[in-house]
Amino acid sequence: MYVITRRFKSISSVAEAAARAETGLAPMMLEATGFKGYHIIDGGDGVGLSVTMFETREDAERVKDRALEWVQQNLSDLYQGEPEVTAGEVIYSARPETPVGREASSAETEVRPH
């Protein structure tokens, strides 16, 4: 899995950004090949974060330009400066799966070689 995080340090309303993304950006992402998820986080004190997940880096690259254009056209009035971007392959993941015969508190893990 390939994950991209963006940290906006000075955003006037994370809730407004999320509402706009829900109706504009999310439908575009949902149609993208390899798309796995998109999350917006209110970090408080004017900090907003987004986390976008794709199956592969190539999947992310295919939609990147359209998504950035959408953000610039639809959210630029809500933030100042450029977001801090971090992206990379997931090399470890722990998820609270509940396979048959196991308690809900157990955690399934996935380890991928570097």
HELIX and SHEET records of a PDB file:
HELIX    1   1 VAL A   14  THR A   23  1                                  10    
HELIX    2   2 LEU A   25  GLU A   31  1                                   7    
HELIX    3   3 ARG A   57  LEU A   75  1                                  19    
SHEET    1   A 4 PHE A  35  GLY A  44  0                                        
SHEET    2   A 4 VAL A  47  PHE A  54 -1                                        
SHEET    3   A 4 TYR A   2  PHE A   8 -1                                        
SHEET    4   A 4 GLU A  84  GLU A  89 -1                                        
SHEET    1   B 2 TYR A  92  ARG A  95  0                                        
SHEET    2   B 2 GLU A 108  VAL A 111 -1                                        
END                                                                             
